[in-house]
Amino acid sequence: MDIGSPVVNIAIFGGFVALTLIIVIRASRNNRTTADFYAGGRAFTGQQNGIAIAGDYLSAASFLGIAGAIAVYGYDGFLYSIGFLVAWLVALLLVAELLRNTGRFTMADVLSFRMRQRPVRMAAATSTLAVSFFYLLAQMAGAGGLVALLLGITDRGGQSLVIAVVGAIMVFYVLVGGMKGTTWVQIVKAVLLIAGAGGMTLWILAKYDFNLSAVLGAAVDAAGAEGAHLLEPMNQYGASALTKVDFISLALALVLGTAGLPHVLMRFYTVPSAKAARKSVTWAIALIGLFYLFTLVLGYGAGALVGADEILAAPGGVNSAAPLLAYELGGTLLLGFISAVAFATILAVVAGLTITASASFSHDVYANVIKKGDVSPQKEVRVARSTALVVGAVAIVGGVLANGQNIAFLVALAFAVAASANLPVILYSLFWKRFNTRGAVWAIYGGLITAVTLIVFSPVVSGKPDNPATGRSASMLDGVDFHWFPLDNPGIISIPAGFFFGWLGARLSKEFNAPKYAEMEVRSLTGAGAEKAVTH
């Protein structure tokens, strides 16, 4: 399928990449300390950080995956938007302010505050790297499908090359710009993404006299015999009792996962106070909620104007709905602009994930576990930059394997891992007086191992039949079947497992540091001493 002009698309892409590179290079001039590299010098206002959080959170899954899911599956696709948005209430009410007050650079700073440093930091770093990897899969797969659509690249070798280029640019962002450069890229990208999606939404509504019912009706009519189901729940998940359980599992992962995402949690450390952290989340919720309202119109608009069959037949599959809709509305120029915004979305999110993963390894594993706190800030930042290279390479390989999967669904897997491994230990650490080192380690590894094991042996990785639209298996691995876990998302099993292992481990250990708990409680509620180093 050839749409638009590859020359125009590449030119607009190049302009966006050049703009963001200039921003990154300018921001890098002030990167002198670990606080500058990891937390942007804590110099961002609540409003700036809230916009950046929206830019970090509104990933390729939100723009490409959800719009496509709504276009093809209707109501069930919009449930992704609802889950992703409601999840922010958990982050706002339970963790944002307390984490900002207690930690310094990473999630492990909070978890290890009143416990033994080395085992907890090692476990937290392992979990952070795992969650980041699953999230990176979605972004890299989105990049491959998007650019393949725009440049007419249909062979997997060409798409793999595209994924490698995206990985290289993203690593450059992190190596040069650190958190400051990444944050400014996310702010610019959030403004462009919300403005672009809002403009397309108004354009679609104008075509139907600003009548949303008319848009929904047109999508139903375009779908033919299957159209009536687009406005009903359980179109995608209602085929059997098993798929309904899978939906519950997905919903749990979406709602509980955000509060455990390391790259989201790390953003709370870029502001100077807890008040600014609260303001950040308020701004983020407003912008993210507005955007998800746009996805409803974009998804059904794509179904009405493009059609599900044409979307599924495109190189990016379901993920091609938004670019195809842009081409249908405004031709080559709008397609190039919207796709470049989507591409910038992927770059910004991947850069945020990469800096989180590299910071976790260098700060938690290298500085505090291997070197036991005896390391210079300059050396720690050098290790973080080296780690970014490794993370980039792993992301490229994973993106090649995940190419063609629905990226909204892939992100849901990352949410499931985060909710299983990170959320239980965060909540226990902040609110359970009796919690201790063994409980923290058991909660992280128990939830993580359960979630990853169930994903590896699920139909997501192997065993699904071929997709008629692409001729390839709907699983990541084609031609093999070793799955035994029946659900696509493991959340319904792995999230309770994380909480159970944390409770059991704490109960089986007599360790309890009452003075440290009292200090943590005061700091989390008041912010007193939040700027001090938490290593001890």
Kinemage of the C-alpha trace (Angstrom):
@kinemage 1
@onewidth
@group {chain A} dominant
@subgroup {mainchain}
@vectorlist {calphas} color= white
{ca met a 1} P 0.000 0.000 0.000
{ca asp a 2} L 1.465 3.345 -1.056
{ca ile a 3} L 0.065 6.456 0.568
{ca gly a 4} L 1.417 9.972 0.477
{ca ser a 5} L 4.863 10.907 -0.776
{ca pro a 6} L 7.872 9.193 0.835
{ca val a 7} L 9.984 12.265 0.007
{ca val a 8} L 7.577 14.611 1.830
{ca asn a 9} L 7.272 12.197 4.749
{ca ile a 10} L 11.045 11.893 5.130
{ca ala a 11} L 11.464 15.685 4.887
{ca ile a 12} L 8.937 16.311 7.693
{ca phe a 13} L 10.467 13.509 9.739
{ca gly a 14} L 13.900 15.038 9.274
{ca gly a 15} L 12.636 18.449 10.387
{ca phe a 16} L 11.162 17.041 13.582
{ca val a 17} L 14.266 15.022 14.407
{ca ala a 18} L 16.488 18.064 13.756
{ca leu a 19} L 14.314 20.236 16.021
{ca thr a 20} L 14.401 17.758 18.866
{ca leu a 21} L 18.147 17.209 18.496
{ca ile a 22} L 18.731 20.959 18.796
{ca ile a 23} L 16.634 20.985 21.988
{ca val a 24} L 18.581 18.059 23.420
{ca ile a 25} L 21.981 19.565 22.615
{ca arg a 26} L 21.044 22.938 24.146
{ca ala a 27} L 19.713 21.254 27.287
{ca ser a 28} L 22.881 19.168 27.655
{ca arg a 29} L 25.033 22.253 28.341
{ca asn a 30} L 23.850 22.335 31.966
{ca asn a 31} L 24.299 18.617 32.735
{ca arg a 32} L 27.012 18.760 35.407
{ca thr a 33} L 25.781 16.602 38.291
{ca thr a 34} L 23.851 13.370 38.847
{ca ala a 35} L 20.812 15.471 39.816
{ca asp a 36} L 21.051 17.241 36.437
{ca phe a 37} L 21.339 13.978 34.492
{ca tyr a 38} L 18.742 11.934 36.430
{ca ala a 39} L 16.247 14.599 37.555
{ca gly a 40} L 16.845 17.639 35.342
{ca gly a 41} L 18.263 19.539 38.315
{ca arg a 42} L 14.752 19.509 39.884
{ca ala a 43} L 14.244 22.746 37.965
{ca phe a 44} L 10.908 22.102 36.256
{ca thr a 45} L 7.665 23.678 37.434
{ca gly a 46} L 4.568 21.635 38.170
{ca gln a 47} L 2.968 22.781 34.919
{ca gln a 48} L 6.051 21.954 32.838
{ca asn a 49} L 6.419 18.569 34.486
{ca gly a 50} L 2.705 17.834 34.051
{ca ile a 51} L 2.970 18.499 30.310
{ca ala a 52} L 6.108 16.348 30.183
{ca ile a 53} L 4.325 13.543 32.048
{ca ala a 54} L 1.540 13.712 29.476
{ca gly a 55} L 4.184 13.576 26.749
{ca asp a 56} L 5.810 10.589 28.413
{ca tyr a 57} L 2.539 8.772 29.083
{ca leu a 58} L 0.795 9.432 25.743
{ca ser a 59} L 2.889 6.910 23.911
{ca ala a 60} L 2.509 5.253 20.543
{ca ala a 61} L -0.019 2.979 22.241
{ca ser a 62} L -2.276 5.924 23.037
{ca phe a 63} L -2.154 7.525 19.607
{ca leu a 64} L -1.711 4.630 17.197
{ca gly a 65} L -2.820 1.552 19.130
{ca ile a 66} L -5.987 2.900 20.762
{ca ala a 67} L -7.218 4.712 17.654
{ca gly a 68} L -6.784 1.487 15.699
{ca ala a 69} L -8.435 -0.641 18.372
{ca ile a 70} L -11.491 1.652 18.390
{ca ala a 71} L -11.652 1.690 14.595
{ca val a 72} L -11.598 -2.118 14.390
{ca tyr a 73} L -13.262 -3.222 17.641
{ca gly a 74} L -15.300 -0.174 18.622
{ca tyr a 75} L -16.357 0.102 22.261
{ca asp a 76} L -13.793 -2.415 23.515
{ca gly a 77} L -10.973 -0.341 22.043
{ca phe a 78} L -12.109 2.717 23.998
{ca leu a 79} L -11.773 0.715 27.211
{ca tyr a 80} L -8.001 1.108 26.845
{ca ser a 81} L -8.466 4.890 27.062
{ca ile a 82} L -10.662 4.571 30.140
{ca gly a 83} L -8.210 2.237 31.885
{ca phe a 84} L -5.156 4.380 31.121
{ca leu a 85} L -6.929 7.510 32.423
{ca val a 86} L -8.475 6.052 35.587
{ca ala a 87} L -5.039 4.691 36.491
{ca trp a 88} L -3.878 8.244 37.144
{ca leu a 89} L -6.251 8.545 40.094
{ca val a 90} L -4.322 5.739 41.789
{ca ala a 91} L -1.041 7.533 41.062
{ca leu a 92} L -2.378 10.877 42.305
{ca leu a 93} L -4.081 9.660 45.480
{ca leu a 94} L -1.596 7.047 46.635
{ca val a 95} L 1.953 7.592 45.419
{ca ala a 96} L 2.850 10.907 43.712
{ca glu a 97} L 3.443 13.166 46.705
{ca leu a 98} L 4.759 10.458 49.045
{ca leu a 99} L 7.288 9.213 46.503
{ca arg a 100} L 8.514 12.729 45.779
{ca asn a 101} L 9.062 13.365 49.481
{ca thr a 102} L 10.809 10.083 50.233
{ca gly a 103} L 12.977 9.375 47.195
{ca arg a 104} L 15.762 11.119 45.370
{ca phe a 105} L 16.374 9.707 41.899
{ca thr a 106} L 14.767 6.261 41.478
{ca met a 107} L 12.004 4.059 42.820
{ca ala a 108} L 14.579 2.024 44.762
{ca asp a 109} L 15.441 5.083 46.869
{ca val a 110} L 11.969 4.809 48.410
{ca leu a 111} L 11.857 1.034 48.705
{ca ser a 112} L 15.268 0.726 50.381
{ca phe a 113} L 14.861 3.677 52.749
{ca arg a 114} L 14.093 1.638 55.869
{ca met a 115} L 15.466 -1.711 54.697
{ca arg a 116} L 18.758 -3.339 53.790
{ca gln a 117} L 20.079 -1.486 50.763
{ca arg a 118} L 21.715 -4.088 48.559
{ca pro a 119} L 19.014 -6.784 48.141
{ca val a 120} L 16.176 -4.268 47.765
{ca arg a 121} L 18.010 -2.048 45.294
{ca met a 122} L 19.026 -5.079 43.233
{ca ala a 123} L 15.452 -6.333 43.111
{ca ala a 124} L 14.053 -2.887 42.266
{ca ala a 125} L 16.591 -2.397 39.477
{ca thr a 126} L 15.746 -5.804 38.023
{ca ser a 127} L 12.052 -4.946 38.028
{ca thr a 128} L 12.689 -1.509 36.485
{ca leu a 129} L 14.691 -3.037 33.642
{ca ala a 130} L 11.995 -5.661 32.999
{ca val a 131} L 9.131 -3.146 32.890
{ca ser a 132} L 11.165 -0.806 30.696
{ca phe a 133} L 11.886 -3.663 28.286
{ca phe a 134} L 8.211 -4.553 27.812
{ca tyr a 135} L 7.295 -0.893 27.346
{ca leu a 136} L 10.121 -0.461 24.854
{ca leu a 137} L 8.777 -3.401 22.835
{ca ala a 138} L 5.595 -1.467 22.141
{ca gln a 139} L 7.318 1.761 21.133
{ca met a 140} L 9.823 0.104 18.818
{ca ala a 141} L 7.117 -2.010 17.195
{ca gly a 142} L 5.100 1.159 16.640
{ca ala a 143} L 8.069 2.842 14.999
{ca gly a 144} L 8.552 -0.066 12.622
{ca gly a 145} L 4.922 -0.169 11.534
{ca leu a 146} L 4.577 3.610 11.210
{ca val a 147} L 7.625 4.233 9.061
{ca ala a 148} L 6.951 1.100 7.026
{ca leu a 149} L 3.537 2.525 6.168
{ca leu a 150} L 4.928 5.932 5.201
{ca leu a 151} L 7.844 4.683 3.149
{ca gly a 152} L 6.055 1.700 1.639
{ca ile a 153} L 8.434 -0.803 3.269
{ca thr a 154} L 6.647 -4.127 3.419
{ca asp a 155} L 9.514 -6.584 4.013
{ca arg a 156} L 10.505 -7.308 7.602
{ca gly a 157} L 14.177 -6.632 6.887
{ca gly a 158} L 13.454 -3.038 5.934
{ca gln a 159} L 11.198 -2.559 8.947
{ca ser a 160} L 13.916 -3.986 11.202
{ca leu a 161} L 16.341 -1.398 9.821
{ca val a 162} L 13.822 1.349 10.658
{ca ile a 163} L 13.578 0.074 14.233
{ca ala a 164} L 17.380 0.136 14.507
{ca val a 165} L 17.491 3.779 13.348
{ca val a 166} L 14.863 4.758 15.936
{ca gly a 167} L 16.893 3.011 18.622
{ca ala a 168} L 20.063 4.855 17.621
{ca ile a 169} L 18.394 8.300 17.731
{ca met a 170} L 16.826 7.556 21.090
{ca val a 171} L 20.151 6.513 22.601
{ca phe a 172} L 21.685 9.766 21.353
{ca tyr a 173} L 18.953 11.744 23.143
{ca val a 174} L 19.796 10.105 26.440
{ca leu a 175} L 23.577 10.154 26.079
{ca val a 176} L 23.640 13.858 25.295
{ca gly a 177} L 20.585 15.416 26.905
{ca gly a 178} L 19.928 13.384 30.048
{ca met a 179} L 16.654 14.099 31.841
{ca lys a 180} L 16.656 17.799 30.902
{ca gly a 181} L 16.844 17.143 27.184
{ca thr a 182} L 14.362 14.285 27.416
{ca thr a 183} L 11.878 16.424 29.372
{ca trp a 184} L 11.932 19.293 26.883
{ca val a 185} L 11.456 16.858 24.004
{ca gln a 186} L 8.463 15.395 25.858
{ca ile a 187} L 6.961 18.866 26.424
{ca val a 188} L 7.260 19.806 22.739
{ca lys a 189} L 5.913 16.434 21.684
{ca ala a 190} L 2.927 16.637 24.071
{ca val a 191} L 1.894 20.046 22.733
{ca leu a 192} L 2.191 18.899 19.111
{ca leu a 193} L 0.434 15.572 19.741
{ca ile a 194} L -2.551 17.067 21.567
{ca ala a 195} L -2.829 19.919 19.037
{ca gly a 196} L -2.612 17.507 16.091
{ca ala a 197} L -5.143 15.072 17.551
{ca gly a 198} L -7.455 17.984 18.461
{ca gly a 199} L -7.250 19.395 14.943
{ca met a 200} L -8.096 16.033 13.384
{ca thr a 201} L -10.968 15.587 15.839
{ca leu a 202} L -12.497 18.931 14.844
{ca trp a 203} L -11.983 18.080 11.167
{ca ile a 204} L -13.850 14.785 11.534
{ca leu a 205} L -16.689 16.360 13.504
{ca ala a 206} L -16.987 19.141 10.909
{ca lys a 207} L -17.531 16.492 8.229
{ca tyr a 208} L -20.549 15.284 10.190
{ca asp a 209} L -21.934 18.704 11.259
{ca phe a 210} L -20.333 18.342 14.714
{ca asn a 211} L -22.668 15.467 15.491
{ca leu a 212} L -20.885 12.639 17.316
{ca ser a 213} L -23.832 10.318 16.769
{ca ala a 214} L -23.418 10.792 13.030
{ca val a 215} L -19.745 9.790 13.284
{ca leu a 216} L -20.680 6.641 15.208
{ca gly a 217} L -23.422 5.845 12.721
{ca ala a 218} L -21.064 6.246 9.768
{ca ala a 219} L -18.570 3.871 11.382
{ca val a 220} L -21.327 1.303 11.908
{ca asp a 221} L -22.475 1.638 8.299
{ca ala a 222} L -18.927 1.307 6.944
{ca ala a 223} L -18.382 -1.924 8.874
{ca gly a 224} L -21.325 -3.628 7.204
{ca ala a 225} L -22.715 -6.731 8.858
{ca glu a 226} L -20.279 -6.471 11.771
{ca gly a 227} L -21.027 -2.790 12.350
{ca ala a 228} L -23.778 -3.219 14.907
{ca his a 229} L -21.266 -4.649 17.375
{ca leu a 230} L -18.979 -1.592 17.270
{ca leu a 231} L -21.172 0.261 19.758
{ca glu a 232} L -21.590 -2.689 22.108
{ca pro a 233} L -19.255 -3.908 24.861
{ca met a 234} L -17.456 -7.243 24.582
{ca asn a 235} L -17.079 -7.073 20.798
{ca gln a 236} L -13.447 -8.107 21.196
{ca tyr a 237} L -13.559 -9.871 24.569
{ca gly a 238} L -17.048 -11.374 24.698
{ca ala a 239} L -16.565 -14.479 22.594
{ca ser a 240} L -16.276 -16.830 25.584
{ca ala a 241} L -15.942 -16.952 29.345
{ca leu a 242} L -12.158 -17.143 28.887
{ca thr a 243} L -11.970 -13.918 26.875
{ca lys a 244} L -14.151 -12.167 29.484
{ca val a 245} L -11.699 -13.217 32.201
{ca asp a 246} L -8.912 -11.944 29.954
{ca phe a 247} L -10.673 -8.589 29.810
{ca ile a 248} L -10.861 -8.389 33.614
{ca ser a 249} L -7.150 -9.219 33.741
{ca leu a 250} L -6.410 -6.471 31.215
{ca ala a 251} L -8.499 -3.936 33.143
{ca leu a 252} L -6.661 -4.684 36.397
{ca ala a 253} L -3.306 -4.217 34.674
{ca leu a 254} L -4.316 -0.921 33.066
{ca val a 255} L -5.789 0.642 36.208
{ca leu a 256} L -3.079 -0.486 38.654
{ca gly a 257} L -0.045 -0.381 36.369
{ca thr a 258} L 0.562 3.369 36.069
{ca ala a 259} L 1.426 3.811 39.752
{ca gly a 260} L 4.186 1.220 39.311
{ca leu a 261} L 5.743 2.427 36.047
{ca pro a 262} L 9.351 3.430 36.812
{ca his a 263} L 9.620 6.055 34.061
{ca val a 264} L 6.444 7.769 35.333
{ca leu a 265} L 7.565 7.595 38.973
{ca met a 266} L 10.940 9.090 38.061
{ca arg a 267} L 9.234 12.193 36.710
{ca phe a 268} L 8.100 13.120 40.235
{ca tyr a 269} L 11.750 13.789 41.139
{ca thr a 270} L 12.194 16.524 38.509
{ca val a 271} L 10.159 19.092 40.486
{ca pro a 272} L 11.365 21.082 43.521
{ca ser a 273} L 8.546 20.220 45.963
{ca ala a 274} L 5.697 17.852 46.783
{ca lys a 275} L 3.225 20.614 45.952
{ca ala a 276} L 4.703 20.798 42.462
{ca ala a 277} L 4.438 17.005 42.192
{ca arg a 278} L 0.695 17.197 42.941
{ca lys a 279} L 0.299 20.002 40.421
{ca ser a 280} L 2.176 17.898 37.869
{ca val a 281} L -0.293 15.054 38.186
{ca thr a 282} L -3.280 17.423 38.011
{ca trp a 283} L -1.998 18.897 34.751
{ca ala a 284} L -1.206 15.441 33.426
{ca ile a 285} L -4.697 14.106 34.186
{ca ala a 286} L -6.340 17.083 32.451
{ca leu a 287} L -4.234 16.784 29.299
{ca ile a 288} L -4.372 12.993 29.141
{ca gly a 289} L -8.153 12.987 29.674
{ca leu a 290} L -8.628 15.522 26.883
{ca phe a 291} L -6.492 13.466 24.531
{ca tyr a 292} L -8.385 10.249 25.262
{ca leu a 293} L -11.645 12.005 24.382
{ca phe a 294} L -10.041 12.814 21.041
{ca thr a 295} L -9.186 9.117 20.508
{ca leu a 296} L -12.879 8.239 20.620
{ca val a 297} L -13.589 10.490 17.623
{ca leu a 298} L -10.350 9.526 15.851
{ca gly a 299} L -11.037 5.811 16.197
{ca tyr a 300} L -14.638 5.861 15.002
{ca gly a 301} L -13.695 8.462 12.382
{ca ala a 302} L -11.058 6.093 11.009
{ca gly a 303} L -13.612 3.305 10.950
{ca ala a 304} L -16.060 5.511 9.028
{ca leu a 305} L -13.670 7.171 6.563
{ca val a 306} L -10.995 4.493 6.067
{ca gly a 307} L -12.623 1.206 7.018
{ca ala a 308} L -11.439 -1.681 9.186
{ca asp a 309} L -10.445 -3.883 6.241
{ca glu a 310} L -8.098 -1.277 4.775
{ca ile a 311} L -6.591 -0.579 8.207
{ca leu a 312} L -5.883 -4.250 8.874
{ca ala a 313} L -4.349 -4.682 5.411
{ca ala a 314} L -1.852 -1.806 5.890
{ca pro a 315} L 1.805 -2.592 6.817
{ca gly a 316} L 1.292 -1.495 10.424
{ca gly a 317} L -2.028 -3.301 10.807
{ca val a 318} L -4.266 -1.871 13.536
{ca asn a 319} L -1.586 0.704 14.349
{ca ser a 320} L -2.034 2.362 10.922
{ca ala a 321} L -5.503 3.774 11.613
{ca ala a 322} L -4.429 7.304 12.641
{ca pro a 323} L -1.970 7.853 9.738
{ca leu a 324} L -4.480 6.491 7.203
{ca leu a 325} L -7.149 8.776 8.649
{ca ala a 326} L -4.805 11.765 8.363
{ca tyr a 327} L -4.194 10.954 4.689
{ca glu a 328} L -7.918 10.608 4.063
{ca leu a 329} L -8.589 14.002 5.667
{ca gly a 330} L -5.716 16.182 4.541
{ca gly a 331} L -3.635 14.276 2.039
{ca thr a 332} L 0.135 14.044 1.990
{ca leu a 333} L 0.963 17.067 4.154
{ca leu a 334} L -1.353 16.164 7.045
{ca leu a 335} L -0.197 12.559 6.838
{ca gly a 336} L 3.418 13.700 7.056
{ca phe a 337} L 2.724 16.020 9.989
{ca ile a 338} L 0.657 13.543 12.016
{ca ser a 339} L 3.086 10.728 11.355
{ca ala a 340} L 6.040 12.902 12.314
{ca val a 341} L 4.225 13.750 15.567
{ca ala a 342} L 3.662 10.038 16.154
{ca phe a 343} L 7.324 9.408 15.413
{ca ala a 344} L 8.344 12.144 17.869
{ca thr a 345} L 5.974 10.495 20.363
{ca ile a 346} L 7.850 7.238 20.053
{ca leu a 347} L 11.260 8.895 20.324
{ca ala a 348} L 10.295 10.882 23.427
{ca val a 349} L 8.771 7.924 25.252
{ca val a 350} L 11.646 5.612 24.356
{ca ala a 351} L 14.159 8.210 25.567
{ca gly a 352} L 12.282 8.486 28.877
{ca leu a 353} L 12.292 4.715 29.295
{ca thr a 354} L 15.958 4.463 28.432
{ca ile a 355} L 17.087 7.095 30.921
{ca thr a 356} L 14.989 5.410 33.616
{ca ala a 357} L 16.533 2.012 32.943
{ca ser a 358} L 20.078 3.378 32.751
{ca ala a 359} L 19.618 5.466 35.921
{ca ser a 360} L 18.295 2.458 37.800
{ca phe a 361} L 21.311 0.345 36.882
{ca ser a 362} L 23.959 3.016 37.474
{ca his a 363} L 22.435 4.520 40.658
{ca asp a 364} L 20.987 1.415 42.295
{ca val a 365} L 23.154 -1.468 41.100
{ca tyr a 366} L 26.528 0.100 40.295
{ca ala a 367} L 26.746 2.969 42.799
{ca asn a 368} L 24.905 1.451 45.770
{ca val a 369} L 25.300 -2.320 45.367
{ca ile a 370} L 28.623 -2.825 43.604
{ca lys a 371} L 30.455 0.276 44.868
{ca lys a 372} L 28.478 0.528 48.155
{ca gly a 373} L 28.032 4.286 47.717
{ca asp a 374} L 31.750 4.984 47.173
{ca val a 375} L 31.650 6.378 43.632
{ca ser a 376} L 31.982 9.844 42.138
{ca pro a 377} L 28.955 11.473 40.461
{ca gln a 378} L 30.903 11.733 37.202
{ca lys a 379} L 31.640 8.002 37.176
{ca glu a 380} L 28.005 7.187 37.975
{ca val a 381} L 26.800 9.284 35.028
{ca arg a 382} L 29.348 7.594 32.716
{ca val a 383} L 28.014 4.190 33.747
{ca ala a 384} L 24.455 5.423 33.088
{ca arg a 385} L 25.435 6.462 29.578
{ca ser a 386} L 27.083 3.101 28.907
{ca thr a 387} L 23.953 1.346 30.165
{ca ala a 388} L 21.851 3.408 27.751
{ca leu a 389} L 23.788 1.852 24.860
{ca val a 390} L 23.004 -1.662 26.098
{ca val a 391} L 19.333 -0.827 26.713
{ca gly a 392} L 19.098 0.593 23.189
{ca ala a 393} L 20.516 -2.588 21.664
{ca val a 394} L 18.115 -4.795 23.644
{ca ala a 395} L 15.186 -2.554 22.675
{ca ile a 396} L 16.055 -2.867 18.994
{ca val a 397} L 16.137 -6.680 19.144
{ca gly a 398} L 12.865 -6.812 21.089
{ca gly a 399} L 11.212 -4.341 18.720
{ca val a 400} L 12.099 -6.509 15.737
{ca leu a 401} L 10.451 -9.530 17.402
{ca ala a 402} L 7.332 -7.548 18.421
{ca asn a 403} L 6.871 -5.820 15.056
{ca gly a 404} L 3.256 -6.154 13.884
{ca gln a 405} L 1.684 -6.597 17.337
{ca asn a 406} L -0.972 -4.138 18.538
{ca ile a 407} L 1.095 -1.687 20.548
{ca ala a 408} L -1.715 -0.760 22.937
{ca phe a 409} L -1.822 -4.408 23.931
{ca leu a 410} L 1.970 -4.629 24.289
{ca val a 411} L 1.904 -1.645 26.638
{ca ala a 412} L -0.761 -3.445 28.671
{ca leu a 413} L 1.793 -6.214 29.256
{ca ala a 414} L 4.236 -3.653 30.658
{ca phe a 415} L 1.454 -2.356 32.917
{ca ala a 416} L 0.804 -5.901 34.138
{ca val a 417} L 4.466 -6.410 35.035
{ca ala a 418} L 4.614 -3.008 36.789
{ca ala a 419} L 1.415 -3.665 38.757
{ca ser a 420} L 2.645 -7.116 39.764
{ca ala a 421} L 6.245 -6.352 40.742
{ca asn a 422} L 6.310 -2.658 41.717
{ca leu a 423} L 2.916 -1.556 43.009
{ca pro a 424} L 2.675 -4.063 45.901
{ca val a 425} L 6.118 -3.177 47.271
{ca ile a 426} L 5.527 0.579 46.861
{ca leu a 427} L 2.222 0.484 48.766
{ca tyr a 428} L 3.559 -1.836 51.442
{ca ser a 429} L 6.671 0.339 51.906
{ca leu a 430} L 4.664 3.536 52.255
{ca phe a 431} L 1.734 2.307 54.329
{ca trp a 432} L 2.595 -0.949 56.182
{ca lys a 433} L 4.578 -0.387 59.356
{ca arg a 434} L 5.545 -4.060 59.692
{ca phe a 435} L 6.987 -4.350 56.149
{ca asn a 436} L 10.661 -5.358 55.865
{ca thr a 437} L 13.478 -6.376 53.527
{ca arg a 438} L 12.374 -9.952 52.919
{ca gly a 439} L 8.858 -8.805 52.140
{ca ala a 440} L 10.154 -6.234 49.638
{ca val a 441} L 12.410 -8.717 47.846
{ca trp a 442} L 9.743 -11.419 47.758
{ca ala a 443} L 7.093 -8.985 46.501
{ca ile a 444} L 9.267 -7.749 43.635
{ca tyr a 445} L 10.676 -11.080 42.500
{ca gly a 446} L 7.457 -12.970 43.162
{ca gly a 447} L 5.305 -10.584 41.153
{ca leu a 448} L 7.932 -10.173 38.433
{ca ile a 449} L 8.658 -13.873 37.921
{ca thr a 450} L 4.957 -14.746 37.957
{ca ala a 451} L 4.064 -12.056 35.407
{ca val a 452} L 6.978 -12.724 33.036
{ca thr a 453} L 6.552 -16.502 33.186
{ca leu a 454} L 2.844 -16.280 32.362
{ca ile a 455} L 3.565 -13.863 29.489
{ca val a 456} L 6.262 -16.116 27.997
{ca phe a 457} L 3.941 -19.115 28.059
{ca ser a 458} L 0.855 -17.196 26.901
{ca pro a 459} L -0.679 -16.970 23.412
{ca val a 460} L 0.958 -13.543 23.055
{ca val a 461} L 4.328 -15.208 22.464
{ca ser a 462} L 3.306 -18.412 20.666
{ca gly a 463} L 0.353 -20.479 19.572
{ca lys a 464} L -2.099 -18.083 17.962
{ca pro a 465} L -3.351 -18.897 14.445
{ca asp a 466} L -2.302 -16.841 11.431
{ca asn a 467} L -3.850 -13.420 10.942
{ca pro a 468} L -5.664 -13.489 7.568
{ca ala a 469} L -4.795 -9.829 6.928
{ca thr a 470} L -1.030 -10.303 7.312
{ca gly a 471} L -0.474 -14.011 6.734
{ca arg a 472} L 1.628 -14.131 9.920
{ca ser a 473} L 0.873 -15.576 13.308
{ca ala a 474} L -0.860 -13.179 15.677
{ca ser a 475} L 1.741 -14.255 18.259
{ca met a 476} L 5.269 -12.811 18.463
{ca leu a 477} L 6.867 -16.091 17.342
{ca asp a 478} L 5.629 -17.570 14.087
{ca gly a 479} L 5.305 -21.321 13.524
{ca val a 480} L 5.794 -22.490 17.130
{ca asp a 481} L 3.427 -23.234 19.988
{ca phe a 482} L 4.612 -23.752 23.553
{ca his a 483} L 1.913 -21.811 25.404
{ca trp a 484} L -0.004 -23.333 28.298
{ca phe a 485} L -1.361 -20.218 30.049
{ca pro a 486} L -4.667 -19.386 28.309
{ca leu a 487} L -4.904 -15.611 28.965
{ca asp a 488} L -3.210 -12.886 26.936
{ca asn a 489} L -2.697 -10.651 29.984
{ca pro a 490} L -1.465 -12.182 33.280
{ca gly a 491} L -2.646 -9.397 35.609
{ca ile a 492} L -5.497 -11.284 37.273
{ca ile a 493} L -2.985 -13.875 38.551
{ca ser a 494} L 0.310 -11.992 38.831
{ca ile a 495} L -0.933 -8.836 40.631
{ca pro a 496} L -2.459 -10.725 43.606
{ca ala a 497} L 0.681 -12.911 43.570
{ca gly a 498} L 2.887 -9.849 44.081
{ca phe a 499} L 0.823 -8.705 47.056
{ca phe a 500} L 0.751 -12.244 48.494
{ca phe a 501} L 4.508 -12.805 48.237
{ca gly a 502} L 5.168 -9.418 49.848
{ca trp a 503} L 2.856 -10.218 52.761
{ca leu a 504} L 4.274 -13.720 53.199
{ca gly a 505} L 7.907 -12.596 53.091
{ca ala a 506} L 7.303 -9.852 55.657
{ca arg a 507} L 5.492 -12.241 57.981
{ca leu a 508} L 8.311 -14.803 57.800
{ca ser a 509} L 10.922 -12.250 58.878
{ca lys a 510} L 11.226 -10.591 62.302
{ca glu a 511} L 13.151 -7.588 60.941
{ca phe a 512} L 11.635 -4.207 61.789
{ca asn a 513} L 13.468 -0.876 61.940
{ca ala a 514} L 11.108 1.312 63.981
{ca pro a 515} L 13.231 4.520 63.925
{ca lys a 516} L 13.654 4.334 60.162
{ca tyr a 517} L 9.940 3.763 59.662
{ca ala a 518} L 9.144 6.800 61.814
{ca glu a 519} L 11.627 8.893 59.832
{ca met a 520} L 10.160 7.698 56.540
{ca glu a 521} L 6.621 8.438 57.698
{ca val a 522} L 7.526 12.009 58.682
{ca arg a 523} L 9.436 12.589 55.451
{ca ser a 524} L 6.714 11.146 53.208
{ca leu a 525} L 4.022 13.319 54.799
{ca thr a 526} L 5.982 16.545 55.238
{ca gly a 527} L 8.831 16.450 52.720
{ca ala a 528} L 11.350 17.220 55.476
{ca gly a 529} L 14.835 16.164 54.359
{ca ala a 530} L 13.701 15.122 50.894
{ca glu a 531} L 16.774 16.672 49.274
{ca lys a 532} L 19.224 14.657 51.371
{ca ala a 533} L 20.886 11.555 50.034
{ca val a 534} L 18.979 8.465 50.984
{ca thr a 535} L 21.890 6.076 50.902
{ca his a 536} L 23.157 4.956 54.279
